Amino acid sequence: MPSVIEKDALIIGGGIAGLWMLNRLRAEGYDVMLLEKNKLGTGQTIASQGMIHGGIKYALNGNLNSASEAIADMPNHWKSCLAGTGDVDLTSTNILSEHYYMWPRNSLRSRFNAFLGSKALRGKVSSVDKNNYPDFFQTHINGPLYELKDIVLDVPSLLSCLSKNYQSDIKLFSHDSGWSIEKNSAGEFKSLLMQQGNKIFNIKAKQLIISSGEGSKDFLKAFIPDEGLPSNMQMQLRPLQMVIVKHEHRHPIHVHCVADQLTATPEVTITTHKCKDGKTAWYLGGELAESGTHRTQEEQIKEAQKKIAELFPWCDLTNAQWHSFFINRAEALTIDSKRPETASIHQYKNISLCWPSKLTLAPNLGQQILNLFHENNIKPGIYDNPDLSKINFPGIADAPWDTLP
Ligand SMILES: Cc1cc2nc3c(=O)[nH]c(=O)nc-3n(C[C@H](O)[C@H](O)[C@H](O)COP(=O)(O)OP(=O)(O)OC[C@H]3O[C@@H](n4cnc5c(N)ncnc54)[C@H](O)[C@@H]3O)c2cc1C
C-alpha cells in the first residue's frame, strides 16, 4: 500500500525558481513539497554568474524596452531580502560584489557619454572617479569606467539559504525506481506516485508546479502527450559555452566589457569566485559564451585567451588553468525565439509551468505564483501526513569551478 501524502502544492525542480516559490508559498502558510531529481541548483542556477542586474545591459542599445523596465527594480528587491527585510530571507547569502562595473572601449566614450544622459540610464549608472577604480583596474586603464547598481551573489550560498528553513519539505526524487502521474476525470493533476527504495508514496496536491528548467519538457511529456500540450507550454533553449579561468590573482573583477558597438550583449561578462581549493576563478560569459557554441572547447579557450590578453595586457596568466563547458538556457518559447523579457507562468488545468527567465527575476515569479493561488482561491489546508524523514534531502550542487578535473 502506498503512503499517502497530501499537500497544497507539489513543486518539481529545485533551482532558483522552485526554491523561491517554495519560500513564498510556505511563508503564506501553504503546505508544499519540492521534489528534486539531482542536487538543488543543478543546471542553470548553479552555472549562473550570480548577477542581479537592473537591466542596464538590455538598455545598451539606447532603448528602454520592456526587458529593462521589468527588471529595473530587482536589485533593490534583492537588497531588501539580503538585509532581512524583504519577502524572502536571504541574510545568510554571501554577496560577492556590491557593484557591477561597465567598461566601454575608448572608441565608445563619446557615444556612451551621450547615452549616460538618456532617460534609460538616469540614476542607475554613475561614472567612477579614477581614484576609486577597483584595485584590479588601478593605473591600468584610462577609463571611462561606470558603476551599475547591480550586485553579484555567491550562488551556492544562495541555494543553501533558500533551502535551509524548509529542508524537511525538499526531497530527492530519484527517477530510477519509476514514477507515474494520476489524473482525475477532468484531466487535472491528482497525484504523483513514486517509489523510493521499497516504499511507494502517493503525493496528492491541489496544484502541480513545474520548475524543472530544461527537464520540464520531458517531465510534461511523460503525462501530457505532445499533441495535447498547449502552445504556451513550449520551451526554447539558448546554448552557451562558458569559460572558467583559475588562477591566483588576488583582486576580484566584476565587469561587463563593452565592445565597439552598443549592443544588448557585452563582449565579455566577468565575475570572480573563490574556489574550494583556495584559488580564484574568473567566470566568462557574454558574447564570448553566445558565439562560442559554434566552437570546439579548444577553439573557445583560445578565443578567450586572446580576448583576455587584449583586454588586460598587464595581467600575467601564464600559470592559469583554462576550462570551458556547454550549457543551455531553458526558457518559455517566444514568437521570434528571442530572449523572453519577463518571468512567466503557463497554466494548463491545475498545472503551472514556471520560467524565471533570469535568476534576477525569481522574486517576480514568486509573486506571480502567489497571485495565481489567490486568484484560484487555493487556501492553505491542514493535513495529517506520514513521516517522510526516510526520503533524503538532495543536497546542493557544486559550483562549476569546484567540479573541474
Ligand atoms: C551560464 C548561465 C549564466 C547565467 N547567469 C545569470 C546571471 O548572472 N543573472 C541572471 O539573472 N540570470 C542568469 N542566468 C539565467 C538563470 O540562471 C536562469 O534563468 C535560472 O537559473 C533558471 O532557474 P530554474 O530554477 O528555472 O532552472 P534550473 O536552474 O535549471 O533548475 C531546474 C531544476 O530542476 C531539476 N529537475 C530537472 N528535471 C527534473 C525532474 N524530472 N524532477 C525533479 N527535478 C528536476 C534540475 O535538477 C534543477 O535542479 C544564467 C544562465 C546560464 C545558463
The ligand as an SDF file (V2000), in Angstrom:
LIG
                    3D

 53 58  0  0  0  0  0  0  0  0999 V2000
   25.6680   30.1810  -17.9060 C   0  0  0  0  0  0  0  0  0  0  0  0
   24.4810   30.9490  -17.3740 C   0  0  0  0  0  0  0  0  0  0  0  0
   24.7040   32.1470  -16.7060 C   0  0  0  0  0  0  0  0  0  0  0  0
   23.5990   32.8670  -16.1980 C   0  0  0  0  0  0  0  0  0  0  0  0
   23.8430   33.9930  -15.4850 N   0  0  0  0  0  0  0  0  0  0  0  0
   22.8080   34.6890  -14.9830 C   0  0  0  0  0  0  0  0  0  0  0  0
   23.0330   35.8580  -14.1800 C   0  0  0  0  0  0  0  0  0  0  0  0
   24.1710   36.2140  -13.8820 O   0  0  0  0  0  0  0  0  0  0  0  0
   21.9460   36.5460  -13.7380 N   0  0  0  0  0  0  0  0  0  0  0  0
   20.6840   36.1620  -14.0350 C   0  0  0  0  0  0  0  0  0  0  0  0
   19.7510   36.8510  -13.6200 O   0  0  0  0  0  0  0  0  0  0  0  0
   20.4200   35.0240  -14.7390 N   0  0  0  0  0  0  0  0  0  0  0  0
   21.4450   34.2850  -15.2080 C   0  0  0  0  0  0  0  0  0  0  0  0
   21.2200   33.1330  -15.9170 N   0  0  0  0  0  0  0  0  0  0  0  0
   19.8360   32.6480  -16.0760 C   0  0  0  0  0  0  0  0  0  0  0  0
   19.4270   31.8890  -14.8090 C   0  0  0  0  0  0  0  0  0  0  0  0
   20.4770   31.1030  -14.3390 O   0  0  0  0  0  0  0  0  0  0  0  0
   18.2050   31.0100  -15.1020 C   0  0  0  0  0  0  0  0  0  0  0  0
   17.1660   31.7890  -15.6720 O   0  0  0  0  0  0  0  0  0  0  0  0
   17.6480   30.3710  -13.8210 C   0  0  0  0  0  0  0  0  0  0  0  0
   18.6910   29.8280  -13.0440 O   0  0  0  0  0  0  0  0  0  0  0  0
   16.6520   29.2770  -14.1720 C   0  0  0  0  0  0  0  0  0  0  0  0
   16.2530   28.6750  -12.9620 O   0  0  0  0  0  0  0  0  0  0  0  0
   15.2560   27.4550  -12.9240 P   0  0  0  0  0  0  0  0  0  0  0  0
   15.0110   27.1680  -11.4900 O   0  0  0  0  0  0  0  0  0  0  0  0
   14.0940   27.7450  -13.8100 O   0  0  0  0  0  0  0  0  0  0  0  0
   16.0180   26.2600  -13.6740 O   0  0  0  0  0  0  0  0  0  0  0  0
   17.2900   25.3990  -13.2470 P   0  0  0  0  0  0  0  0  0  0  0  0
   18.2660   26.1980  -12.5070 O   0  0  0  0  0  0  0  0  0  0  0  0
   17.7590   24.7370  -14.4980 O   0  0  0  0  0  0  0  0  0  0  0  0
   16.6940   24.3250  -12.2400 O   0  0  0  0  0  0  0  0  0  0  0  0
   15.8990   23.2570  -12.6260 C   0  0  0  0  0  0  0  0  0  0  0  0
   15.9780   22.1930  -11.5500 C   0  0  0  0  0  0  0  0  0  0  0  0
   15.0430   21.1590  -11.8520 O   0  0  0  0  0  0  0  0  0  0  0  0
   15.6630   19.9050  -11.6400 C   0  0  0  0  0  0  0  0  0  0  0  0
   14.9610   18.9020  -12.4590 N   0  0  0  0  0  0  0  0  0  0  0  0
   15.0230   18.7300  -13.7930 C   0  0  0  0  0  0  0  0  0  0  0  0
   14.1950   17.7160  -14.1780 N   0  0  0  0  0  0  0  0  0  0  0  0
   13.5900   17.2670  -13.0450 C   0  0  0  0  0  0  0  0  0  0  0  0
   12.6330   16.2570  -12.7710 C   0  0  0  0  0  0  0  0  0  0  0  0
   12.1240   15.4980  -13.7410 N   0  0  0  0  0  0  0  0  0  0  0  0
   12.2640   16.0430  -11.5000 N   0  0  0  0  0  0  0  0  0  0  0  0
   12.7650   16.8140  -10.4910 C   0  0  0  0  0  0  0  0  0  0  0  0
   13.6670   17.7850  -10.6840 N   0  0  0  0  0  0  0  0  0  0  0  0
   14.0790   18.0280  -11.9520 C   0  0  0  0  0  0  0  0  0  0  0  0
   17.1160   20.1400  -12.0340 C   0  0  0  0  0  0  0  0  0  0  0  0
   17.9680   19.1600  -11.4700 O   0  0  0  0  0  0  0  0  0  0  0  0
   17.3560   21.5350  -11.4620 C   0  0  0  0  0  0  0  0  0  0  0  0
   17.7620   21.4960  -10.1180 O   0  0  0  0  0  0  0  0  0  0  0  0
   22.2890   32.3940  -16.4050 C   0  0  0  0  0  0  0  0  0  0  0  0
   22.0810   31.1780  -17.0740 C   0  0  0  0  0  0  0  0  0  0  0  0
   23.1600   30.4580  -17.5560 C   0  0  0  0  0  0  0  0  0  0  0  0
   22.9210   29.1460  -18.2400 C   0  0  0  0  0  0  0  0  0  0  0  0
  1  2  1  0
  2  3  1  0
  2 52  2  0
  3  4  2  0
  4  5  1  0
  4 50  1  0
  5  6  2  0
  6  7  1  0
  6 13  1  0
  7  8  2  0
  7  9  1  0
  9 10  1  0
 10 11  2  0
 10 12  1  0
 12 13  2  0
 13 14  1  0
 14 15  1  0
 14 50  1  0
 15 16  1  0
 16 17  1  0
 16 18  1  0
 18 19  1  0
 18 20  1  0
 20 21  1  0
 20 22  1  0
 22 23  1  0
 23 24  1  0
 24 25  2  0
 24 26  1  0
 24 27  1  0
 27 28  1  0
 28 29  2  0
 28 30  1  0
 28 31  1  0
 31 32  1  0
 32 33  1  0
 33 34  1  0
 33 48  1  0
 34 35  1  0
 35 36  1  0
 35 46  1  0
 36 37  1  0
 36 45  1  0
 37 38  2  0
 38 39  1  0
 39 40  1  0
 39 45  2  0
 40 41  1  0
 40 42  2  0
 42 43  1  0
 43 44  2  0
 44 45  1  0
 46 47  1  0
 46 48  1  0
 48 49  1  0
 50 51  2  0
 51 52  1  0
 52 53  1  0
M  END
$$$$
